[in-house]
């Protein structure tokens, strides 16, 4: 899976649709636990015209783990 991090997932979504990508899921909010802490952001999955699946993520904030 190719993961692309963006600062503006809504514009990335609009551009992907304009270029012929198929949106498989999202964009929608997500939370996850990572090695650095709890992440909050938006995520979408798309398929490019050649069939490759791409994940695009926007991280809005991270709450670090307490030591």
C-alpha positions as CSV (number, residue, x, y, z in Angstrom):
1,X,0.0,0.0,0.0
2,X,1.3,3.5,-0.9
3,X,0.4,6.0,1.8
4,X,0.5,9.7,1.1
5,X,0.3,12.2,3.9
6,X,-1.3,15.5,3.1
7,X,-2.1,18.8,4.9
8,X,-5.4,19.2,2.9
9,X,-7.2,16.0,2.3
10,X,-10.3,17.7,1.0
11,X,-8.3,19.4,-1.9
12,X,-6.5,16.1,-2.5
13,X,-9.9,14.4,-2.8
14,X,-11.1,17.0,-5.3
15,X,-7.9,16.7,-7.3
16,X,-8.0,12.9,-7.3
17,X,-11.6,12.8,-8.6
18,X,-10.7,15.4,-11.3
19,X,-7.8,13.2,-12.5
20,X,-10.0,10.1,-12.8
21,X,-9.3,8.3,-9.6
22,X,-12.0,6.1,-8.0
23,X,-12.7,6.9,-4.4
24,X,-13.0,3.6,-2.5
25,X,-13.6,5.1,1.0
26,X,-13.7,8.5,2.5
27,X,-12.4,11.0,3.2
28,X,-13.6,10.5,6.8
29,X,-12.3,11.1,10.3
30,X,-10.1,8.5,12.0
31,X,-8.2,7.9,15.3
32,X,-5.4,5.4,15.8
33,X,-2.8,4.5,18.4
34,X,0.7,4.7,17.1
35,X,4.2,4.4,18.5
36,X,4.2,8.2,19.1
37,X,0.7,8.5,20.6
38,X,-3.0,8.7,19.7
39,X,-3.5,10.2,16.2
40,X,-6.6,12.1,15.0
41,X,-7.1,13.0,11.4
42,X,-8.8,12.1,8.1
43,X,-8.3,9.2,5.8
44,X,-9.3,8.1,2.3
45,X,-8.6,5.2,0.0
46,X,-8.6,5.7,-3.8
47,X,-7.7,3.7,-6.9
48,X,-5.8,5.4,-9.7
49,X,-6.7,4.8,-13.4
50,X,-4.1,2.0,-13.5
51,X,-5.8,0.1,-10.6
52,X,-3.3,1.0,-7.8
53,X,-4.8,1.5,-4.4
54,X,-3.5,4.5,-2.5
55,X,-4.2,5.6,1.1
56,X,-4.2,9.4,1.8
57,X,-4.0,10.6,5.3
58,X,-4.2,14.0,7.0
59,X,-3.0,14.0,10.6
60,X,-4.6,16.8,12.6
61,X,-3.1,16.2,16.0
62,X,-1.2,13.7,18.1
63,X,-1.6,13.2,21.8
64,X,1.8,11.7,23.0
65,X,1.9,8.7,25.2
66,X,2.5,9.4,28.8
67,X,5.7,7.8,30.1
